[in-house]
Amino acid sequence: MKNFSLFSLLSFCFVVFFTSCNIDDDIINDYQEPSITIVEKNSGVPIPSELTISESYDFSEVYSIKYLNDVGEVKKELITWESSKPSVITINNQGLATAVNSGEATISVSATNDNPNGENTKITKEVATITITSAEVLTVTNPIKNLSIDEKFTFKTTYFNNAGNQDNTVSLVWESTAPEIASISNTGEITGKSKGTSEIKVKTATNSIATTFTIKVDQKISVIRINNPLVANLKIGKTHQYEYSYFDENGEENTSNTIHWESSNTAIATISNSGLITVISPGSTEITATTIENGTTITSLPTTVTTSNNTLSINEISSVNIGDTRQYTVNFEGTTPITWSSSDVSVATITSNGFVTAIAAGDTTITATTVEGGKTIMATTNLEIKGDDSKSGTLETISYSVKGKVTLTSTMMTIANFNSTAPDTHVYLTNNPNRNQNDSSDYHVTTNGKITSNALITIALDNIDINTYSHVVITCRSFGNFIMGKAELN
């Protein structure tokens, strides 16, 4: 009878033990390594090894980019295009690269995983390395094709020298092959003389570069001219006020007729009845002005507007010491909200306002993200955390599910991505990885209960000597400090 009772008691304890430290149902780990796949979709379009300053190239016409996150989901919105030297060549999030200065730069695609409980490492793949060379560029920014007899019109130009810099002081020479039809001055003012056509040529005084076009002169015609077309890209959220001239059938300037403005793609940019254009999203659209004259619709030549996202950059903070705080800021002319993240929250955390706190020695990547015009824009910067000597280790499961990365300094211990299925989790610093409840030399750090949320645990320490301890041990205290997991500190 006594033996039976003892067996029953042992059986009862066994059940209590496994009940008190029971774990949740197994979690299926579907993790896979995030990946970027680059597929050439248009082999007939060669990738240039060189571009000249102000020249553009659209990589999205040649490549299709696919990004899979750590659970195999396609996340196109996380993909960003990057230039290793934005001062040499810029590239927007649609893959449109524009040469801005001489030099060499590498174009890459990158993406950062979006798992809120993961380390979310950024991966990058190089696409092409391009050399930017200088070349003179001379452009007439307000071209016209038709001119009335006795009508005067002044052309506007932009000139970039062979260093890629705009020069508004360069001397230009204008020529007309038929001055009896259309004469032109060296200020670019053209006058219609008689019916016919003439070729107009503008060149630098040194004859280093020239641009030619043809103009037709006719009897008095009705025409709307857009006087100030856009030359550079217009950023999202920005505006531009168009100016125009309207000449009626008598060749006289008419300011009383109502002018109607239209954008061919209002998803890219809208334009008001007064000619004020507002950018909505990146792309291009054509702007036209129309009016009604004696029942006939008079329409201007269309002018193309190219729009782009605002650029985003972060102020650089090279390094901080453990426990220090710093404020990150962005250089961004847009109005959409900025989201901040740290690639390793065990090293440094960052608030929604860009306020970073150094946790442990190591490196992390700080990322600022915004969505503008339906496109994700990202900027990153590296941050080094310096401080006291530190130890670190990774928790391993002994009997039940325990995980996390431990970092220990004399004033702080952090456990990143901490998970423990014990209902009464206790954390100890110890020299005995097989400790028991009588180890008086242990440092009882914290009591947390059950933790299943991949939490970041930050624990302030009383200026301890980290060399005193070689292990972190996680126990289930409700049943005799049963060891759940441990990490060796090195």
C-alpha positions as CSV (number, residue, x, y, z in Angstrom):
1,M,0.0,0.0,0.0
2,K,2.9,2.4,0.9
3,N,4.6,1.6,-2.4
4,F,1.5,2.3,-4.3
5,S,1.1,5.7,-2.6
6,L,4.7,6.6,-3.4
7,F,4.2,5.7,-7.1
8,S,1.0,7.7,-7.2
9,L,2.8,10.7,-5.7
10,L,5.6,10.5,-8.2
11,S,3.1,10.2,-11.1
12,F,1.2,13.2,-9.7
13,C,4.4,15.3,-9.6
14,F,5.3,14.3,-13.1
15,V,2.0,15.5,-14.4
16,V,2.2,18.8,-12.4
17,F,5.7,19.4,-13.8
18,F,4.7,19.1,-17.4
19,T,1.5,21.0,-16.8
20,S,3.1,23.9,-15.1
21,C,5.8,24.3,-17.8
22,N,3.6,23.2,-20.8
23,I,4.4,24.9,-24.1
24,D,2.0,26.2,-26.7
25,D,1.2,24.2,-29.8
26,D,4.3,23.9,-32.1
27,I,4.8,26.9,-34.3
28,I,5.5,26.0,-37.8
29,N,8.5,28.0,-39.0
30,D,7.9,29.0,-42.6
31,Y,11.1,31.1,-42.8
32,Q,13.0,31.3,-46.0
33,E,15.8,33.5,-47.1
34,P,14.5,36.7,-48.7
35,S,15.6,37.1,-52.3
36,I,15.7,39.5,-55.3
37,T,15.3,38.1,-58.8
38,I,16.3,40.2,-61.8
39,V,14.7,39.1,-65.1
40,E,15.7,40.6,-68.5
41,K,12.4,41.3,-70.2
42,N,13.6,43.2,-73.3
43,S,16.9,41.8,-74.7
44,G,16.6,44.1,-77.7
45,V,17.4,47.2,-75.5
46,P,21.1,47.4,-74.8
47,I,22.3,48.5,-71.4
48,P,24.6,51.5,-71.9
49,S,28.0,51.5,-70.4
50,E,28.2,55.3,-70.8
51,L,25.7,58.2,-70.6
52,T,26.3,61.8,-71.2
53,I,25.3,64.5,-68.6
54,S,21.6,65.2,-68.6
55,E,20.9,61.9,-70.6
56,S,18.4,59.4,-69.0
57,Y,17.9,55.7,-69.2
58,D,14.9,53.7,-68.0
59,F,16.0,50.4,-66.5
60,S,12.4,49.3,-65.9
61,E,12.1,49.0,-69.7
62,V,14.8,46.3,-69.6
63,Y,14.5,44.5,-66.3
64,S,11.7,43.1,-64.3
65,I,12.5,42.9,-60.5
66,K,10.8,40.5,-58.1
67,Y,11.4,40.5,-54.3
68,L,10.3,37.6,-52.1
69,N,10.2,38.2,-48.3
70,D,10.9,35.6,-45.6
71,V,7.6,33.8,-46.0
72,G,7.7,33.8,-49.8
73,E,5.4,36.7,-50.4
74,V,6.0,38.9,-53.5
75,K,6.6,42.4,-52.2
76,K,7.1,44.7,-55.2
77,E,6.5,47.8,-53.0
78,L,9.6,47.1,-51.0
79,I,12.0,47.3,-54.0
80,T,14.1,50.4,-54.4
81,W,16.6,51.5,-57.1
82,E,19.8,52.9,-55.8
83,S,22.9,54.7,-57.2
84,S,26.2,54.3,-55.5
85,K,26.9,57.9,-56.3
86,P,23.8,60.1,-56.6
87,S,26.1,63.1,-57.3
88,V,27.0,61.3,-60.6
89,I,23.8,59.6,-61.6
90,T,20.4,59.7,-59.9
91,I,17.7,57.0,-60.2
92,N,14.1,57.2,-59.1
93,N,11.9,54.4,-57.7
94,Q,10.6,53.6,-61.2
95,G,14.1,52.8,-62.4
96,L,14.6,56.0,-64.4
97,A,18.3,57.0,-64.2
98,T,19.6,60.5,-65.1
99,A,23.2,61.4,-65.5
100,V,24.1,64.6,-63.6
101,N,27.9,64.7,-63.3
102,S,31.0,63.1,-64.7
103,G,32.2,59.9,-63.0
104,E,31.2,56.3,-62.5
105,A,28.4,54.9,-60.5
106,T,26.8,51.5,-59.9
107,I,23.0,51.0,-60.2
108,S,21.5,48.4,-57.9
109,V,18.2,47.2,-56.6
110,S,17.6,46.5,-53.0
111,A,14.8,45.6,-50.5
112,T,14.5,45.2,-46.8
113,N,12.3,42.4,-45.3
114,D,9.1,43.6,-43.7
115,N,8.7,41.1,-40.9
116,P,8.0,43.2,-37.7
117,N,9.6,40.4,-35.5
118,G,12.6,39.7,-37.7
119,E,16.0,41.4,-38.2
120,N,14.9,42.6,-41.6
121,T,18.3,42.6,-43.2
122,K,18.6,44.7,-46.4
123,I,19.7,42.8,-49.5
124,T,21.1,44.4,-52.6
125,K,21.9,43.2,-56.2
126,E,24.0,45.2,-58.7
127,V,22.5,45.8,-62.1
128,A,25.0,47.8,-64.0
129,T,28.0,50.1,-63.7
130,I,27.8,53.2,-65.9
131,T,30.4,55.9,-66.7
132,I,29.1,59.4,-67.1
133,T,30.8,61.6,-69.6
134,S,30.4,65.3,-70.3
135,A,28.8,66.7,-73.4
136,E,27.5,70.1,-74.4
137,V,23.7,70.4,-74.6
138,L,21.9,73.3,-76.3
139,T,18.1,73.1,-76.2
140,V,15.3,75.5,-77.3
141,T,12.8,75.2,-74.5
142,N,9.8,76.9,-76.1
143,P,9.8,75.8,-79.8
144,I,7.1,76.7,-82.2
145,K,6.3,75.5,-85.7
146,N,4.1,78.3,-87.1
147,L,4.4,82.1,-87.2
148,S,2.1,84.7,-88.6
149,I,3.3,87.5,-90.9
150,D,4.4,90.5,-88.8
151,E,4.2,88.3,-85.6
152,K,7.2,88.4,-83.3
153,F,8.3,85.7,-80.9
154,T,11.3,85.2,-78.6
155,F,12.9,81.8,-78.2
156,K,14.3,80.6,-74.9
157,T,17.3,78.3,-74.6
158,T,19.2,76.3,-72.0
159,Y,22.9,75.5,-72.4
160,F,25.0,72.9,-70.5
161,N,28.8,73.1,-71.0
162,N,31.0,70.0,-71.4
163,A,31.4,69.9,-67.6
164,G,27.7,69.4,-67.3
165,N,27.0,72.8,-65.7
166,Q,24.3,75.1,-66.9
167,D,25.8,78.3,-68.3
168,N,23.4,81.3,-68.8
169,T,26.2,83.6,-70.0
170,V,27.3,81.7,-73.1
171,S,27.1,83.7,-76.3
172,L,24.7,82.4,-78.9
173,V,24.4,83.1,-82.6
174,W,21.0,82.8,-84.4
175,E,20.6,82.3,-88.1
176,S,17.7,82.0,-90.6
177,T,18.2,80.3,-94.0
178,A,15.5,82.6,-95.4
179,P,15.5,85.9,-93.6
180,E,13.0,87.3,-96.2
181,I,10.5,84.8,-94.7
182,A,11.6,84.8,-91.1
183,S,14.3,87.1,-89.7
184,I,15.8,86.5,-86.3
185,S,18.1,88.5,-84.0
186,N,20.9,87.3,-81.8
187,T,18.6,87.7,-78.8
188,G,16.4,84.9,-80.3
189,E,13.5,87.2,-81.4
190,I,12.0,86.0,-84.7
191,T,9.7,88.0,-87.0
192,G,7.4,86.7,-89.6
193,K,8.1,88.5,-93.0
194,S,6.3,86.6,-95.7
195,K,4.6,83.3,-96.5
196,G,7.0,80.3,-96.7
197,T,9.3,78.2,-94.5
198,S,12.8,78.8,-93.1
199,E,15.3,76.8,-91.2
200,I,16.3,78.4,-87.9
201,K,19.7,77.6,-86.4
202,V,21.1,78.5,-83.0
203,K,24.8,77.8,-82.1
204,T,27.4,78.8,-79.6
205,A,29.7,81.7,-80.7
206,T,32.5,79.2,-80.8
207,N,30.4,76.9,-83.1
208,S,30.9,74.0,-80.6
209,I,27.3,72.9,-80.7
210,A,24.2,73.8,-82.7
211,T,20.4,73.1,-82.8
212,T,18.2,73.5,-85.9
213,F,14.5,73.5,-86.6
214,T,12.0,74.6,-89.3
215,I,9.4,77.3,-88.9
216,K,6.5,78.0,-91.3
217,V,5.2,81.6,-91.8
218,D,1.7,82.1,-93.1
219,Q,-1.0,84.8,-93.2
220,K,-2.6,85.9,-89.9
221,I,-3.4,82.7,-88.0
222,S,-5.0,82.1,-84.6
223,V,-2.6,80.6,-82.2
224,I,-2.1,79.9,-78.4
225,R,1.5,79.8,-77.3
226,I,2.7,78.5,-73.9
227,N,5.5,80.9,-73.0
228,N,7.1,79.1,-70.0
229,P,7.2,75.4,-70.5
230,L,9.0,73.3,-67.9
231,V,12.5,72.3,-68.6
232,A,13.4,70.3,-65.4
233,N,11.3,67.6,-63.7
234,L,8.6,68.9,-61.4
235,K,8.5,67.2,-58.0
236,I,5.4,65.7,-56.4
237,G,3.4,68.3,-54.4
238,K,5.0,71.2,-56.3
239,T,3.3,73.7,-58.6
240,H,4.1,75.6,-61.7
241,Q,2.1,78.6,-63.1
242,Y,1.9,78.5,-66.9
243,E,1.9,81.8,-68.9
244,Y,0.5,82.0,-72.4
245,S,-0.1,84.4,-75.3
246,Y,-3.1,84.1,-77.6
247,F,-3.2,85.8,-81.0
248,D,-6.6,85.8,-82.8
249,E,-7.3,85.5,-86.5
250,N,-6.3,89.1,-87.0
251,G,-2.9,88.5,-85.6
252,E,-3.6,90.6,-82.6
253,E,-3.0,89.5,-79.0
254,N,-6.3,88.7,-77.4
255,T,-6.5,88.7,-73.6
256,S,-10.3,88.5,-73.2
257,N,-11.0,85.0,-74.5
258,T,-11.3,82.3,-71.9
259,I,-8.5,79.8,-72.0
260,H,-9.1,76.2,-70.9
261,W,-6.2,74.1,-69.7
262,E,-6.0,70.3,-69.8
263,S,-3.7,67.6,-68.5
264,S,-3.7,64.4,-70.6
265,N,-3.1,62.3,-67.4
266,T,-4.7,63.8,-64.3
267,A,-3.3,60.9,-62.2
268,I,0.2,62.4,-62.9
269,A,-0.7,66.1,-62.6
270,T,-3.7,68.3,-62.6
271,I,-4.0,71.8,-63.9
272,S,-6.5,74.6,-62.9
273,N,-8.5,76.9,-65.1
274,S,-5.8,79.5,-64.4
275,G,-3.0,77.3,-65.7
276,L,-1.6,76.3,-62.3
277,I,-0.2,72.7,-62.5
278,T,0.1,70.5,-59.4
279,V,2.0,67.2,-59.4
280,I,0.2,64.1,-58.0
281,S,2.5,61.1,-58.9
282,P,5.7,60.4,-60.9
283,G,5.4,60.0,-64.7
284,S,4.7,62.4,-67.6
285,T,1.7,64.2,-69.0
286,E,1.0,66.6,-71.8
287,I,-0.5,70.1,-71.1
288,T,-2.6,71.9,-73.7
289,A,-4.4,75.2,-73.7
290,T,-7.6,75.8,-75.9
291,T,-10.0,78.5,-76.6
292,I,-13.1,79.0,-78.9
293,E,-12.9,81.5,-81.7
294,N,-15.9,82.0,-84.0
295,G,-17.0,78.5,-83.3
296,T,-13.6,77.0,-84.0
297,T,-11.4,75.4,-81.3
298,I,-7.9,76.8,-81.2
299,T,-5.4,74.5,-79.4
300,S,-1.8,75.1,-78.4
301,L,1.0,72.8,-79.2
302,P,1.2,70.3,-76.2
303,T,4.0,70.7,-73.8
304,T,5.3,67.7,-71.9
305,V,5.6,67.7,-68.1
306,T,7.9,65.1,-66.5
307,T,7.2,64.6,-62.8
308,S,9.2,62.7,-60.2
309,N,9.3,61.9,-56.5
310,N,11.1,64.1,-54.0
311,T,14.4,62.8,-52.9
312,L,14.9,61.5,-49.4
313,S,18.2,61.5,-47.5
314,I,19.2,61.1,-43.8
315,N,21.7,63.0,-41.8
316,E,24.7,60.8,-41.0
317,I,25.7,59.9,-37.4
318,S,28.8,57.8,-37.7
319,S,28.9,56.4,-34.1
320,V,27.5,56.8,-30.6
321,N,28.3,55.3,-27.2
322,I,26.1,52.8,-25.5
323,G,23.3,54.6,-23.6
324,D,23.5,57.7,-25.7
325,T,20.6,59.2,-27.7
326,R,20.6,61.1,-31.0
327,Q,18.0,62.7,-33.2
328,Y,17.9,61.7,-36.9
329,T,16.4,64.1,-39.4
330,V,15.6,63.8,-43.1
331,N,16.1,66.1,-46.1
332,F,12.8,65.6,-47.8
333,E,10.6,68.3,-49.6
334,G,7.5,66.1,-49.7
335,T,4.7,66.1,-47.2
336,T,4.1,62.4,-46.6
337,P,4.9,60.9,-43.2
338,I,8.3,59.3,-42.5
339,T,8.6,55.8,-40.9
340,W,11.8,55.0,-39.0
341,S,13.4,51.5,-38.4
342,S,16.5,50.0,-37.1
343,S,17.8,46.7,-38.6
344,D,19.0,45.4,-35.3
345,V,17.0,46.6,-32.3
346,S,19.3,44.8,-29.9
347,V,22.0,47.3,-30.9
348,A,19.9,50.5,-31.3
349,T,16.2,51.4,-31.2
350,I,14.5,54.3,-32.9
351,T,11.2,56.1,-32.3
352,S,8.6,57.1,-34.8
353,N,10.2,60.6,-34.7
354,G,13.7,59.4,-35.5
355,F,15.1,59.5,-32.0
356,V,17.7,56.7,-31.6
357,T,18.9,55.1,-28.4
358,A,22.1,53.1,-28.4
359,I,21.6,49.7,-26.6
360,A,24.6,47.6,-27.2
361,A,27.9,47.6,-29.1
362,G,27.5,46.7,-32.7
363,D,26.3,48.0,-36.1
364,T,22.8,48.7,-37.3
365,T,21.2,50.2,-40.4
366,I,18.8,53.1,-39.8
367,T,16.1,53.4,-42.5
368,A,13.7,56.2,-43.2
369,T,10.7,55.3,-45.4
370,T,7.8,57.1,-46.9
371,V,5.2,56.5,-49.6
372,E,4.7,59.3,-52.1
373,G,2.6,59.2,-55.2
374,G,2.0,55.5,-54.6
375,K,5.8,54.8,-54.6
376,T,7.9,53.7,-51.6
377,I,11.0,55.9,-51.1
378,M,13.7,54.7,-48.7
379,A,17.0,56.1,-47.4
380,T,19.5,54.3,-45.2
381,T,22.5,55.1,-43.1
382,N,24.8,53.0,-41.0
383,L,25.3,53.5,-37.3
384,E,28.0,52.1,-35.1
385,I,27.4,51.7,-31.3
386,K,30.6,52.0,-29.2
387,G,30.9,51.4,-25.5
388,D,32.1,49.3,-22.7
389,D,33.4,45.8,-23.2
390,S,30.5,43.5,-24.0
391,K,29.6,39.8,-24.2
392,S,26.9,38.2,-26.3
393,G,25.4,34.9,-27.0
394,T,22.4,33.2,-28.5
395,L,19.8,31.3,-26.3
396,E,19.4,27.7,-27.1
397,T,16.5,25.5,-26.0
398,I,17.2,22.9,-23.3
399,S,13.8,21.4,-22.8
400,Y,11.2,23.9,-24.1
401,S,11.0,26.8,-26.6
402,V,13.4,29.5,-25.7
403,K,15.1,31.9,-28.2
404,G,16.7,35.3,-28.3
405,K,20.0,37.1,-28.8
406,V,21.7,38.3,-25.5
407,T,24.0,41.3,-25.3
408,L,25.6,42.1,-21.9
409,T,27.5,45.2,-20.8
410,S,28.3,46.5,-17.3
411,T,25.2,48.6,-17.3
412,M,22.7,46.9,-19.5
413,M,21.5,43.5,-20.7
414,T,19.3,43.1,-23.8
415,I,17.6,40.1,-25.2
416,A,16.4,40.7,-28.8
417,N,13.6,38.6,-30.3
418,F,13.0,37.0,-26.9
419,N,10.5,34.1,-26.7
420,S,9.9,31.8,-23.8
421,T,6.9,29.5,-23.4
422,A,7.3,29.0,-19.7
423,P,4.4,30.5,-17.7
424,D,6.8,31.8,-15.0
425,T,10.0,32.8,-16.8
426,H,13.0,34.0,-14.8
427,V,16.4,35.2,-16.1
428,Y,19.7,34.7,-14.3
429,L,23.3,35.6,-14.9
430,T,25.5,32.8,-13.7
431,N,28.8,30.9,-14.0
432,N,26.9,27.6,-13.8
433,P,25.0,26.7,-16.9
434,N,23.4,23.8,-15.0
435,R,22.5,26.0,-12.0
436,N,20.0,25.2,-9.3
437,Q,18.0,27.3,-6.9
438,N,20.8,27.3,-4.3
439,D,23.4,29.1,-6.5
440,S,24.0,32.1,-4.3
441,S,26.5,33.7,-6.8
442,D,23.8,34.0,-9.5
443,Y,22.5,37.5,-10.4
444,H,18.6,37.3,-10.7
445,V,18.0,39.8,-13.4
446,T,14.2,39.8,-14.0
447,T,10.9,38.0,-13.8
448,N,8.8,38.2,-17.0
449,G,6.2,35.5,-16.9
450,K,5.4,34.0,-20.3
451,I,6.9,35.8,-23.3
452,T,5.8,34.7,-26.8
453,S,6.0,38.0,-28.8
454,N,9.6,38.1,-30.0
455,A,10.0,40.9,-27.5
456,L,13.0,43.2,-26.9
457,I,13.9,42.9,-23.3
458,T,16.1,45.8,-22.0
459,I,17.4,45.4,-18.4
460,A,19.4,48.0,-16.5
461,L,22.3,46.6,-14.5
462,D,24.2,48.0,-11.5
463,N,27.6,48.5,-13.1
464,I,28.5,44.8,-12.8
465,D,31.7,43.1,-13.8
466,I,30.7,41.2,-16.9
467,N,33.6,38.9,-16.6
468,T,32.0,37.5,-13.4
469,Y,29.3,35.7,-15.5
470,S,29.7,33.3,-18.3
471,H,26.1,32.3,-19.0
472,V,22.5,33.5,-19.1
473,V,20.0,30.9,-17.9
474,I,16.3,30.9,-18.4
475,T,14.2,29.0,-15.9
476,C,10.6,28.0,-15.1
477,R,10.6,29.0,-11.5
478,S,7.1,27.6,-10.7
479,F,8.7,24.1,-10.7
480,G,12.0,24.4,-8.9
481,N,13.7,26.8,-11.4
482,F,13.7,24.1,-14.1
483,I,16.1,25.2,-16.8
484,M,14.3,26.0,-20.1
485,G,17.3,27.4,-22.1
486,K,20.7,29.1,-21.8
487,A,23.2,31.1,-23.7
488,E,27.0,31.1,-23.3
489,L,28.4,34.6,-23.2
490,N,31.6,35.4,-25.2
